[in-house]
């Protein structure tokens, strides 16, 4: 149930919109630059080459808000090792 709540809750949807706006404000419209900044903000690290390529393609296909939603639901974001 927790996973479904993270995916569908009003709070998470609101936060993904705010993250997407911040990314657009911080780095502009380039999908790869947005992905790189998002990884730093959410995971505290740079994406590797494959992650960057896939993330930029996802942003172009599905939009920045959906990418932000995916990051906020990622195990790397949710769980502290």
PDB file with SEQRES, HELIX, SHEET and CRYST1 records, atoms N, CA, C and O in Angstrom:
SEQRES   1 A   81  UNK UNK UNK UNK UNK UNK UNK UNK UNK UNK UNK UNK UNK          
SEQRES   2 A   81  UNK UNK UNK UNK UNK UNK UNK UNK UNK UNK UNK UNK UNK          
SEQRES   3 A   81  UNK UNK UNK UNK UNK UNK UNK UNK UNK UNK UNK UNK UNK          
SEQRES   4 A   81  UNK UNK UNK UNK UNK UNK UNK UNK UNK UNK UNK UNK UNK          
SEQRES   5 A   81  UNK UNK UNK UNK UNK UNK UNK UNK UNK UNK UNK UNK UNK          
SEQRES   6 A   81  UNK UNK UNK UNK UNK UNK UNK UNK UNK UNK UNK UNK UNK          
SEQRES   7 A   81  UNK UNK UNK                                                  
HELIX    1 AA1 UNK A    2  UNK A    8  1                                   7    
HELIX    2 AA2 UNK A   10  UNK A   27  1                                  18    
HELIX    3 AA3 UNK A   31  UNK A   43  1                                  13    
HELIX    4 AA4 UNK A   49  UNK A   62  1                                  14    
HELIX    5 AA5 UNK A   64  UNK A   72  1                                   9    
HELIX    6 AA6 UNK A   75  UNK A   78  1                                   4    
CRYST1    1.000    1.000    1.000  90.00  90.00  90.00 P 1           1          
ATOM      1  N   UNK A   1       0.809  -1.206   0.000  1.00  0.00           N  
ATOM      2  CA  UNK A   1       0.000   0.000   0.000  1.00  0.00           C  
ATOM      3  C   UNK A   1       0.847   1.263   0.000  1.00  0.00           C  
ATOM      4  O   UNK A   1       0.478   2.272  -0.601  1.00  0.00           O  
ATOM      5  N   UNK A   2       1.992   1.198   0.682  1.00  0.00           N  
ATOM      6  CA  UNK A   2       2.851   2.378   0.730  1.00  0.00           C  
ATOM      7  C   UNK A   2       3.326   2.764  -0.671  1.00  0.00           C  
ATOM      8  O   UNK A   2       3.353   3.946  -1.012  1.00  0.00           O  
ATOM      9  N   UNK A   3       3.700   1.777  -1.482  1.00  0.00           N  
ATOM     10  CA  UNK A   3       4.163   2.059  -2.838  1.00  0.00           C  
ATOM     11  C   UNK A   3       3.060   2.726  -3.663  1.00  0.00           C  
ATOM     12  O   UNK A   3       3.332   3.667  -4.408  1.00  0.00           O  
ATOM     13  N   UNK A   4       1.832   2.252  -3.538  1.00  0.00           N  
ATOM     14  CA  UNK A   4       0.726   2.863  -4.272  1.00  0.00           C  
ATOM     15  C   UNK A   4       0.450   4.273  -3.785  1.00  0.00           C  
ATOM     16  O   UNK A   4       0.108   5.150  -4.579  1.00  0.00           O  
ATOM     17  N   UNK A   5       0.596   4.500  -2.481  1.00  0.00           N  
ATOM     18  CA  UNK A   5       0.400   5.838  -1.941  1.00  0.00           C  
ATOM     19  C   UNK A   5       1.457   6.795  -2.489  1.00  0.00           C  
ATOM     20  O   UNK A   5       1.139   7.919  -2.876  1.00  0.00           O  
ATOM     21  N   UNK A   6       2.705   6.353  -2.523  1.00  0.00           N  
ATOM     22  CA  UNK A   6       3.756   7.211  -3.067  1.00  0.00           C  
ATOM     23  C   UNK A   6       3.505   7.532  -4.533  1.00  0.00           C  
ATOM     24  O   UNK A   6       3.767   8.647  -4.984  1.00  0.00           O  
ATOM     25  N   UNK A   7       3.005   6.571  -5.264  1.00  0.00           N  
ATOM     26  CA  UNK A   7       2.775   6.767  -6.687  1.00  0.00           C  
ATOM     27  C   UNK A   7       1.586   7.682  -6.964  1.00  0.00           C  
ATOM     28  O   UNK A   7       1.615   8.464  -7.914  1.00  0.00           O  
ATOM     29  N   UNK A   8       0.540   7.591  -6.139  1.00  0.00           N  
ATOM     30  CA  UNK A   8      -0.724   8.254  -6.455  1.00  0.00           C  
ATOM     31  C   UNK A   8      -1.146   9.379  -5.521  1.00  0.00           C  
ATOM     32  O   UNK A   8      -2.146  10.046  -5.781  1.00  0.00           O  
ATOM     33  N   UNK A   9      -0.418   9.601  -4.456  1.00  0.00           N  
ATOM     34  CA  UNK A   9      -0.900  10.592  -3.487  1.00  0.00           C  
ATOM     35  C   UNK A   9      -0.851  12.015  -4.043  1.00  0.00           C  
ATOM     36  O   UNK A   9       0.004  12.357  -4.861  1.00  0.00           O  
ATOM     37  N   UNK A  10      -1.783  12.819  -3.579  1.00  0.00           N  
ATOM     38  CA  UNK A  10      -1.840  14.220  -3.978  1.00  0.00           C  
ATOM     39  C   UNK A  10      -0.553  14.937  -3.620  1.00  0.00           C  
ATOM     40  O   UNK A  10      -0.070  15.768  -4.389  1.00  0.00           O  
ATOM     41  N   UNK A  11       0.006  14.626  -2.463  1.00  0.00           N  
ATOM     42  CA  UNK A  11       1.247  15.265  -2.024  1.00  0.00           C  
ATOM     43  C   UNK A  11       2.394  14.972  -2.988  1.00  0.00           C  
ATOM     44  O   UNK A  11       3.129  15.883  -3.371  1.00  0.00           O  
ATOM     45  N   UNK A  12       2.552  13.717  -3.379  1.00  0.00           N  
ATOM     46  CA  UNK A  12       3.651  13.351  -4.282  1.00  0.00           C  
ATOM     47  C   UNK A  12       3.445  14.012  -5.646  1.00  0.00           C  
ATOM     48  O   UNK A  12       4.401  14.521  -6.230  1.00  0.00           O  
ATOM     49  N   UNK A  13       2.239  14.011  -6.150  1.00  0.00           N  
ATOM     50  CA  UNK A  13       1.960  14.658  -7.433  1.00  0.00           C  
ATOM     51  C   UNK A  13       2.280  16.152  -7.345  1.00  0.00           C  
ATOM     52  O   UNK A  13       2.841  16.718  -8.283  1.00  0.00           O  
ATOM     53  N   UNK A  14       1.932  16.787  -6.241  1.00  0.00           N  
ATOM     54  CA  UNK A  14       2.247  18.199  -6.041  1.00  0.00           C  
ATOM     55  C   UNK A  14       3.766  18.411  -6.014  1.00  0.00           C  
ATOM     56  O   UNK A  14       4.278  19.340  -6.638  1.00  0.00           O  
ATOM     57  N   UNK A  15       4.470  17.556  -5.299  1.00  0.00           N  
ATOM     58  CA  UNK A  15       5.926  17.700  -5.195  1.00  0.00           C  
ATOM     59  C   UNK A  15       6.622  17.465  -6.539  1.00  0.00           C  
ATOM     60  O   UNK A  15       7.621  18.119  -6.840  1.00  0.00           O  
ATOM     61  N   UNK A  16       6.103  16.540  -7.344  1.00  0.00           N  
ATOM     62  CA  UNK A  16       6.711  16.318  -8.646  1.00  0.00           C  
ATOM     63  C   UNK A  16       6.550  17.546  -9.535  1.00  0.00           C  
ATOM     64  O   UNK A  16       7.457  17.897 -10.289  1.00  0.00           O  
ATOM     65  N   UNK A  17       5.406  18.189  -9.445  1.00  0.00           N  
ATOM     66  CA  UNK A  17       5.210  19.425 -10.203  1.00  0.00           C  
ATOM     67  C   UNK A  17       6.166  20.514  -9.761  1.00  0.00           C  
ATOM     68  O   UNK A  17       6.717  21.241 -10.587  1.00  0.00           O  
ATOM     69  N   UNK A  18       6.363  20.624  -8.458  1.00  0.00           N  
ATOM     70  CA  UNK A  18       7.295  21.626  -7.938  1.00  0.00           C  
ATOM     71  C   UNK A  18       8.735  21.310  -8.333  1.00  0.00           C  
ATOM     72  O   UNK A  18       9.500  22.217  -8.663  1.00  0.00           O  
ATOM     73  N   UNK A  19       9.108  20.037  -8.303  1.00  0.00           N  
ATOM     74  CA  UNK A  19      10.453  19.645  -8.721  1.00  0.00           C  
ATOM     75  C   UNK A  19      10.644  19.943 -10.205  1.00  0.00           C  
ATOM     76  O   UNK A  19      11.694  20.451 -10.600  1.00  0.00           O  
ATOM     77  N   UNK A  20       9.662  19.640 -11.019  1.00  0.00           N  
ATOM     78  CA  UNK A  20       9.761  19.911 -12.457  1.00  0.00           C  
ATOM     79  C   UNK A  20       9.932  21.405 -12.709  1.00  0.00           C  
ATOM     80  O   UNK A  20      10.755  21.794 -13.538  1.00  0.00           O  
ATOM     81  N   UNK A  21       9.183  22.241 -12.021  1.00  0.00           N  
ATOM     82  CA  UNK A  21       9.323  23.695 -12.174  1.00  0.00           C  
ATOM     83  C   UNK A  21      10.709  24.159 -11.751  1.00  0.00           C  
ATOM     84  O   UNK A  21      11.307  25.017 -12.399  1.00  0.00           O  
ATOM     85  N   UNK A  22      11.224  23.585 -10.652  1.00  0.00           N  
ATOM     86  CA  UNK A  22      12.559  23.963 -10.196  1.00  0.00           C  
ATOM     87  C   UNK A  22      13.617  23.583 -11.235  1.00  0.00           C  
ATOM     88  O   UNK A  22      14.527  24.360 -11.521  1.00  0.00           O  
ATOM     89  N   UNK A  23      13.485  22.389 -11.788  1.00  0.00           N  
ATOM     90  CA  UNK A  23      14.450  21.952 -12.794  1.00  0.00           C  
ATOM     91  C   UNK A  23      14.425  22.872 -14.011  1.00  0.00           C  
ATOM     92  O   UNK A  23      15.477  23.251 -14.526  1.00  0.00           O  
ATOM     93  N   UNK A  24      13.235  23.229 -14.469  1.00  0.00           N  
ATOM     94  CA  UNK A  24      13.127  24.153 -15.603  1.00  0.00           C  
ATOM     95  C   UNK A  24      13.751  25.497 -15.272  1.00  0.00           C  
ATOM     96  O   UNK A  24      14.440  26.085 -16.105  1.00  0.00           O  
ATOM     97  N   UNK A  25      13.516  25.983 -14.074  1.00  0.00           N  
ATOM     98  CA  UNK A  25      14.069  27.266 -13.636  1.00  0.00           C  
ATOM     99  C   UNK A  25      15.585  27.201 -13.492  1.00  0.00           C  
ATOM    100  O   UNK A  25      16.294  28.112 -13.921  1.00  0.00           O  
ATOM    101  N   UNK A  26      16.082  26.120 -12.887  1.00  0.00           N  
ATOM    102  CA  UNK A  26      17.518  25.993 -12.617  1.00  0.00           C  
ATOM    103  C   UNK A  26      18.351  25.815 -13.878  1.00  0.00           C  
ATOM    104  O   UNK A  26      19.410  26.428 -14.013  1.00  0.00           O  
ATOM    105  N   UNK A  27      17.879  24.972 -14.813  1.00  0.00           N  
ATOM    106  CA  UNK A  27      18.745  24.597 -15.933  1.00  0.00           C  
ATOM    107  C   UNK A  27      18.139  24.803 -17.319  1.00  0.00           C  
ATOM    108  O   UNK A  27      18.822  24.573 -18.317  1.00  0.00           O  
ATOM    109  N   UNK A  28      16.901  25.221 -17.412  1.00  0.00           N  
ATOM    110  CA  UNK A  28      16.305  25.460 -18.718  1.00  0.00           C  
ATOM    111  C   UNK A  28      15.669  24.228 -19.330  1.00  0.00           C  
ATOM    112  O   UNK A  28      15.366  23.265 -18.626  1.00  0.00           O  
ATOM    113  N   UNK A  29      15.462  24.257 -20.658  1.00  0.00           N  
ATOM    114  CA  UNK A  29      14.652  23.235 -21.310  1.00  0.00           C  
ATOM    115  C   UNK A  29      15.388  21.975 -21.781  1.00  0.00           C  
ATOM    116  O   UNK A  29      14.734  21.041 -22.247  1.00  0.00           O  
ATOM    117  N   UNK A  30      16.702  21.912 -21.681  1.00  0.00           N  
ATOM    118  CA  UNK A  30      17.441  20.753 -22.181  1.00  0.00           C  
ATOM    119  C   UNK A  30      17.205  19.531 -21.299  1.00  0.00           C  
ATOM    120  O   UNK A  30      17.467  19.569 -20.097  1.00  0.00           O  
ATOM    121  N   UNK A  31      16.707  18.440 -21.900  1.00  0.00           N  
ATOM    122  CA  UNK A  31      16.334  17.243 -21.141  1.00  0.00           C  
ATOM    123  C   UNK A  31      17.526  16.603 -20.431  1.00  0.00           C  
ATOM    124  O   UNK A  31      17.392  16.175 -19.284  1.00  0.00           O  
ATOM    125  N   UNK A  32      18.668  16.530 -21.072  1.00  0.00           N  
ATOM    126  CA  UNK A  32      19.840  15.910 -20.441  1.00  0.00           C  
ATOM    127  C   UNK A  32      20.317  16.728 -19.248  1.00  0.00           C  
ATOM    128  O   UNK A  32      20.688  16.169 -18.216  1.00  0.00           O  
ATOM    129  N   UNK A  33      20.309  18.028 -19.385  1.00  0.00           N  
ATOM    130  CA  UNK A  33      20.729  18.893 -18.277  1.00  0.00           C  
ATOM    131  C   UNK A  33      19.728  18.811 -17.132  1.00  0.00           C  
ATOM    132  O   UNK A  33      20.115  18.817 -15.963  1.00  0.00           O  
ATOM    133  N   UNK A  34      18.449  18.735 -17.461  1.00  0.00           N  
ATOM    134  CA  UNK A  34      17.419  18.570 -16.437  1.00  0.00           C  
ATOM    135  C   UNK A  34      17.614  17.255 -15.692  1.00  0.00           C  
ATOM    136  O   UNK A  34      17.518  17.210 -14.466  1.00  0.00           O  
ATOM    137  N   UNK A  35      17.887  16.193 -16.433  1.00  0.00           N  
ATOM    138  CA  UNK A  35      18.091  14.883 -15.804  1.00  0.00           C  
ATOM    139  C   UNK A  35      19.307  14.902 -14.889  1.00  0.00           C  
ATOM    140  O   UNK A  35      19.256  14.374 -13.778  1.00  0.00           O  
ATOM    141  N   UNK A  36      20.383  15.498 -15.341  1.00  0.00           N  
ATOM    142  CA  UNK A  36      21.599  15.564 -14.528  1.00  0.00           C  
ATOM    143  C   UNK A  36      21.329  16.306 -13.215  1.00  0.00           C  
ATOM    144  O   UNK A  36      21.732  15.852 -12.144  1.00  0.00           O  
ATOM    145  N   UNK A  37      20.650  17.441 -13.305  1.00  0.00           N  
ATOM    146  CA  UNK A  37      20.336  18.228 -12.101  1.00  0.00           C  
ATOM    147  C   UNK A  37      19.389  17.457 -11.185  1.00  0.00           C  
ATOM    148  O   UNK A  37      19.543  17.494  -9.964  1.00  0.00           O  
ATOM    149  N   UNK A  38      18.428  16.773 -11.754  1.00  0.00           N  
ATOM    150  CA  UNK A  38      17.476  16.003 -10.952  1.00  0.00           C  
ATOM    151  C   UNK A  38      18.177  14.896 -10.179  1.00  0.00           C  
ATOM    152  O   UNK A  38      17.860  14.656  -9.013  1.00  0.00           O  
ATOM    153  N   UNK A  39      19.117  14.226 -10.809  1.00  0.00           N  
ATOM    154  CA  UNK A  39      19.863  13.184 -10.106  1.00  0.00           C  
ATOM    155  C   UNK A  39      20.624  13.778  -8.924  1.00  0.00           C  
ATOM    156  O   UNK A  39      20.651  13.187  -7.845  1.00  0.00           O  
ATOM    157  N   UNK A  40      21.238  14.936  -9.118  1.00  0.00           N  
ATOM    158  CA  UNK A  40      21.955  15.566  -8.001  1.00  0.00           C  
ATOM    159  C   UNK A  40      20.993  15.945  -6.872  1.00  0.00           C  
ATOM    160  O   UNK A  40      21.296  15.725  -5.700  1.00  0.00           O  
ATOM    161  N   UNK A  41      19.851  16.506  -7.216  1.00  0.00           N  
ATOM    162  CA  UNK A  41      18.901  16.922  -6.186  1.00  0.00           C  
ATOM    163  C   UNK A  41      18.286  15.736  -5.449  1.00  0.00           C  
ATOM    164  O   UNK A  41      18.130  15.782  -4.229  1.00  0.00           O  
ATOM    165  N   UNK A  42      17.939  14.685  -6.169  1.00  0.00           N  
ATOM    166  CA  UNK A  42      17.226  13.554  -5.565  1.00  0.00           C  
ATOM    167  C   UNK A  42      18.144  12.493  -4.975  1.00  0.00           C  
ATOM    168  O   UNK A  42      17.825  11.902  -3.943  1.00  0.00           O  
ATOM    169  N   UNK A  43      19.282  12.245  -5.620  1.00  0.00           N  
ATOM    170  CA  UNK A  43      20.137  11.133  -5.215  1.00  0.00           C  
ATOM    171  C   UNK A  43      21.500  11.576  -4.704  1.00  0.00           C  
ATOM    172  O   UNK A  43      22.250  10.767  -4.159  1.00  0.00           O  
ATOM    173  N   UNK A  44      21.828  12.856  -4.876  1.00  0.00           N  
ATOM    174  CA  UNK A  44      23.128  13.344  -4.420  1.00  0.00           C  
ATOM    175  C   UNK A  44      24.295  12.816  -5.235  1.00  0.00           C  
ATOM    176  O   UNK A  44      25.413  12.695  -4.734  1.00  0.00           O  
ATOM    177  N   UNK A  45      24.023  12.499  -6.503  1.00  0.00           N  
ATOM    178  CA  UNK A  45      25.077  11.970  -7.370  1.00  0.00           C  
ATOM    179  C   UNK A  45      24.726  12.273  -8.817  1.00  0.00           C  
ATOM    180  O   UNK A  45      23.585  12.590  -9.153  1.00  0.00           O  
ATOM    181  N   UNK A  46      25.745  12.165  -9.661  1.00  0.00           N  
ATOM    182  CA  UNK A  46      25.521  12.318 -11.096  1.00  0.00           C  
ATOM    183  C   UNK A  46      25.018  10.999 -11.678  1.00  0.00           C  
ATOM    184  O   UNK A  46      25.362   9.933 -11.167  1.00  0.00           O  
ATOM    185  N   UNK A  47      24.220  11.051 -12.725  1.00  0.00           N  
ATOM    186  CA  UNK A  47      23.799   9.819 -13.386  1.00  0.00           C  
ATOM    187  C   UNK A  47      24.954   9.259 -14.212  1.00  0.00           C  
ATOM    188  O   UNK A  47      25.784  10.015 -14.717  1.00  0.00           O  
ATOM    189  N   UNK A  48      25.006   7.938 -14.350  1.00  0.00           N  
ATOM    190  CA  UNK A  48      25.999   7.373 -15.265  1.00  0.00           C  
ATOM    191  C   UNK A  48      25.499   7.592 -16.699  1.00  0.00           C  
ATOM    192  O   UNK A  48      24.388   8.082 -16.903  1.00  0.00           O  
ATOM    193  N   UNK A  49      26.309   7.232 -17.675  1.00  0.00           N  
ATOM    194  CA  UNK A  49      25.982   7.520 -19.077  1.00  0.00           C  
ATOM    195  C   UNK A  49      24.663   6.880 -19.512  1.00  0.00           C  
ATOM    196  O   UNK A  49      23.868   7.509 -20.211  1.00  0.00           O  
ATOM    197  N   UNK A  50      24.436   5.656 -19.109  1.00  0.00           N  
ATOM    198  CA  UNK A  50      23.199   4.969 -19.487  1.00  0.00           C  
ATOM    199  C   UNK A  50      21.989   5.609 -18.822  1.00  0.00           C  
ATOM    200  O   UNK A  50      20.959   5.819 -19.462  1.00  0.00           O  
ATOM    201  N   UNK A  51      22.116   5.920 -17.535  1.00  0.00           N  
ATOM    202  CA  UNK A  51      21.010   6.579 -16.826  1.00  0.00           C  
ATOM    203  C   UNK A  51      20.695   7.927 -17.470  1.00  0.00           C  
ATOM    204  O   UNK A  51      19.525   8.271 -17.641  1.00  0.00           O  
ATOM    205  N   UNK A  52      21.712   8.682 -17.823  1.00  0.00           N  
ATOM    206  CA  UNK A  52      21.498   9.997 -18.427  1.00  0.00           C  
ATOM    207  C   UNK A  52      20.796   9.875 -19.772  1.00  0.00           C  
ATOM    208  O   UNK A  52      19.860  10.621 -20.057  1.00  0.00           O  
ATOM    209  N   UNK A  53      21.244   8.943 -20.590  1.00  0.00           N  
ATOM    210  CA  UNK A  53      20.619   8.724 -21.901  1.00  0.00           C  
ATOM    211  C   UNK A  53      19.159   8.320 -21.745  1.00  0.00           C  
ATOM    212  O   UNK A  53      18.282   8.873 -22.409  1.00  0.00           O  
ATOM    213  N   UNK A  54      18.898   7.355 -20.866  1.00  0.00           N  
ATOM    214  CA  UNK A  54      17.527   6.888 -20.651  1.00  0.00           C  
ATOM    215  C   UNK A  54      16.646   7.970 -20.032  1.00  0.00           C  
ATOM    216  O   UNK A  54      15.485   8.124 -20.412  1.00  0.00           O  
ATOM    217  N   UNK A  55      17.194   8.713 -19.087  1.00  0.00           N  
ATOM    218  CA  UNK A  55      16.419   9.770 -18.432  1.00  0.00           C  
ATOM    219  C   UNK A  55      16.040  10.869 -19.416  1.00  0.00           C  
ATOM    220  O   UNK A  55      14.897  11.325 -19.429  1.00  0.00           O  
ATOM    221  N   UNK A  56      16.987  11.291 -20.234  1.00  0.00           N  
ATOM    222  CA  UNK A  56      16.694  12.339 -21.218  1.00  0.00           C  
ATOM    223  C   UNK A  56      15.630  11.859 -22.214  1.00  0.00           C  
ATOM    224  O   UNK A  56      14.734  12.620 -22.580  1.00  0.00           O  
ATOM    225  N   UNK A  57      15.730  10.613 -22.646  1.00  0.00           N  
ATOM    226  CA  UNK A  57      14.725  10.062 -23.562  1.00  0.00           C  
ATOM    227  C   UNK A  57      13.357  10.009 -22.890  1.00  0.00           C  
ATOM    228  O   UNK A  57      12.345  10.314 -23.520  1.00  0.00           O  
ATOM    229  N   UNK A  58      13.321   9.626 -21.624  1.00  0.00           N  
ATOM    230  CA  UNK A  58      12.057   9.569 -20.880  1.00  0.00           C  
ATOM    231  C   UNK A  58      11.445  10.962 -20.763  1.00  0.00           C  
ATOM    232  O   UNK A  58      10.243  11.131 -20.966  1.00  0.00           O  
ATOM    233  N   UNK A  59      12.260  11.953 -20.440  1.00  0.00           N  
ATOM    234  CA  UNK A  59      11.760  13.331 -20.317  1.00  0.00           C  
ATOM    235  C   UNK A  59      11.163  13.791 -21.644  1.00  0.00           C  
ATOM    236  O   UNK A  59      10.079  14.374 -21.668  1.00  0.00           O  
ATOM    237  N   UNK A  60      11.854  13.536 -22.731  1.00  0.00           N  
ATOM    238  CA  UNK A  60      11.347  13.956 -24.044  1.00  0.00           C  
ATOM    239  C   UNK A  60      10.039  13.231 -24.400  1.00  0.00           C  
ATOM    240  O   UNK A  60       9.149  13.817 -25.017  1.00  0.00           O  
ATOM    241  N   UNK A  61       9.931  11.967 -24.009  1.00  0.00           N  
ATOM    242  CA  UNK A  61       8.742  11.180 -24.365  1.00  0.00           C  
ATOM    243  C   UNK A  61       7.555  11.433 -23.440  1.00  0.00           C  
ATOM    244  O   UNK A  61       6.420  11.545 -23.903  1.00  0.00           O  
ATOM    245  N   UNK A  62       7.813  11.523 -22.132  1.00  0.00           N  
ATOM    246  CA  UNK A  62       6.720  11.563 -21.150  1.00  0.00           C  
ATOM    247  C   UNK A  62       6.578  12.893 -20.412  1.00  0.00           C  
ATOM    248  O   UNK A  62       5.538  13.154 -19.806  1.00  0.00           O  
ATOM    249  N   UNK A  63       7.591  13.717 -20.456  1.00  0.00           N  
ATOM    250  CA  UNK A  63       7.529  15.009 -19.786  1.00  0.00           C  
ATOM    251  C   UNK A  63       8.332  15.037 -18.495  1.00  0.00           C  
ATOM    252  O   UNK A  63       8.601  14.006 -17.879  1.00  0.00           O  
ATOM    253  N   UNK A  64       8.697  16.227 -18.113  1.00  0.00           N  
ATOM    254  CA  UNK A  64       9.543  16.421 -16.943  1.00  0.00           C  
ATOM    255  C   UNK A  64       8.825  16.061 -15.644  1.00  0.00           C  
ATOM    256  O   UNK A  64       9.445  15.505 -14.737  1.00  0.00           O  
ATOM    257  N   UNK A  65       7.552  16.360 -15.537  1.00  0.00           N  
ATOM    258  CA  UNK A  65       6.808  16.042 -14.308  1.00  0.00           C  
ATOM    259  C   UNK A  65       6.744  14.523 -14.083  1.00  0.00           C  
ATOM    260  O   UNK A  65       6.869  14.058 -12.950  1.00  0.00           O  
ATOM    261  N   UNK A  66       6.550  13.759 -15.151  1.00  0.00           N  
ATOM    262  CA  UNK A  66       6.512  12.301 -15.005  1.00  0.00           C  
ATOM    263  C   UNK A  66       7.882  11.752 -14.619  1.00  0.00           C  
ATOM    264  O   UNK A  66       7.974  10.791 -13.855  1.00  0.00           O  
ATOM    265  N   UNK A  67       8.938  12.354 -15.141  1.00  0.00           N  
ATOM    266  CA  UNK A  67      10.287  11.946 -14.759  1.00  0.00           C  
ATOM    267  C   UNK A  67      10.524  12.234 -13.278  1.00  0.00           C  
ATOM    268  O   UNK A  67      11.070  11.402 -12.553  1.00  0.00           O  
ATOM    269  N   UNK A  68      10.109  13.419 -12.839  1.00  0.00           N  
ATOM    270  CA  UNK A  68      10.251  13.775 -11.427  1.00  0.00           C  
ATOM    271  C   UNK A  68       9.464  12.794 -10.554  1.00  0.00           C  
ATOM    272  O   UNK A  68       9.926  12.404  -9.481  1.00  0.00           O  
ATOM    273  N   UNK A  69       8.304  12.407 -11.007  1.00  0.00           N  
ATOM    274  CA  UNK A  69       7.483  11.440 -10.265  1.00  0.00           C  
ATOM    275  C   UNK A  69       8.195  10.096 -10.147  1.00  0.00           C  
ATOM    276  O   UNK A  69       8.162   9.457  -9.095  1.00  0.00           O  
ATOM    277  N   UNK A  70       8.836   9.673 -11.230  1.00  0.00           N  
ATOM    278  CA  UNK A  70       9.589   8.415 -11.206  1.00  0.00           C  
ATOM    279  C   UNK A  70      10.750   8.494 -10.218  1.00  0.00           C  
ATOM    280  O   UNK A  70      11.006   7.538  -9.485  1.00  0.00           O  
ATOM    281  N   UNK A  71      11.446   9.612 -10.193  1.00  0.00           N  
ATOM    282  CA  UNK A  71      12.575   9.757  -9.266  1.00  0.00           C  
ATOM    283  C   UNK A  71      12.108   9.725  -7.816  1.00  0.00           C  
ATOM    284  O   UNK A  71      12.734   9.083  -6.973  1.00  0.00           O  
ATOM    285  N   UNK A  72      11.016  10.411  -7.528  1.00  0.00           N  
ATOM    286  CA  UNK A  72      10.532  10.453  -6.143  1.00  0.00           C  
ATOM    287  C   UNK A  72       9.967   9.109  -5.687  1.00  0.00           C  
ATOM    288  O   UNK A  72       9.745   8.901  -4.494  1.00  0.00           O  
ATOM    289  N   UNK A  73       9.736   8.208  -6.621  1.00  0.00           N  
ATOM    290  CA  UNK A  73       9.280   6.863  -6.280  1.00  0.00           C  
ATOM    291  C   UNK A  73      10.380   5.816  -6.389  1.00  0.00           C  
ATOM    292  O   UNK A  73      10.140   4.634  -6.145  1.00  0.00           O  
ATOM    293  N   UNK A  74      11.564   6.237  -6.749  1.00  0.00           N  
ATOM    294  CA  UNK A  74      12.683   5.301  -6.903  1.00  0.00           C  
ATOM    295  C   UNK A  74      13.168   4.810  -5.536  1.00  0.00           C  
ATOM    296  O   UNK A  74      13.180   5.567  -4.565  1.00  0.00           O  
ATOM    297  N   UNK A  75      13.562   3.555  -5.471  1.00  0.00           N  
ATOM    298  CA  UNK A  75      14.101   3.000  -4.225  1.00  0.00           C  
ATOM    299  C   UNK A  75      15.274   3.827  -3.703  1.00  0.00           C  
ATOM    300  O   UNK A  75      15.420   4.013  -2.495  1.00  0.00           O  
ATOM    301  N   UNK A  76      16.096   4.314  -4.605  1.00  0.00           N  
ATOM    302  CA  UNK A  76      17.265   5.106  -4.195  1.00  0.00           C  
ATOM    303  C   UNK A  76      16.847   6.384  -3.474  1.00  0.00           C  
ATOM    304  O   UNK A  76      17.583   6.871  -2.616  1.00  0.00           O  
ATOM    305  N   UNK A  77      15.698   6.928  -3.799  1.00  0.00           N  
ATOM    306  CA  UNK A  77      15.201   8.130  -3.133  1.00  0.00           C  
ATOM    307  C   UNK A  77      14.474   7.800  -1.849  1.00  0.00           C  
ATOM    308  O   UNK A  77      14.625   8.503  -0.850  1.00  0.00           O  
ATOM    309  N   UNK A  78      13.687   6.739  -1.863  1.00  0.00           N  
ATOM    310  CA  UNK A  78      12.815   6.400  -0.752  1.00  0.00           C  
ATOM    311  C   UNK A  78      13.552   5.777   0.440  1.00  0.00           C  
ATOM    312  O   UNK A  78      13.226   6.057   1.594  1.00  0.00           O  
ATOM    313  N   UNK A  79      14.538   4.940   0.154  1.00  0.00           N  
ATOM    314  CA  UNK A  79      15.214   4.193   1.203  1.00  0.00           C  
ATOM    315  C   UNK A  79      16.635   4.677   1.418  1.00  0.00           C  
ATOM    316  O   UNK A  79      17.376   4.888   0.458  1.00  0.00           O  
ATOM    317  N   UNK A  80      17.012   4.852   2.665  1.00  0.00           N  
ATOM    318  CA  UNK A  80      18.384   5.220   3.015  1.00  0.00           C  
ATOM    319  C   UNK A  80      19.154   3.927   3.270  1.00  0.00           C  
ATOM    320  O   UNK A  80      18.746   3.116   4.100  1.00  0.00           O  
ATOM    321  N   UNK A  81      20.275   3.731   2.554  1.00  0.00           N  
ATOM    322  CA  UNK A  81      21.015   2.478   2.736  1.00  0.00           C  
ATOM    323  C   UNK A  81      21.688   2.399   4.104  1.00  0.00           C  
ATOM    324  O   UNK A  81      22.349   1.407   4.410  1.00  0.00           O  
TER     325      UNK A  81                                                      
END                                                                             
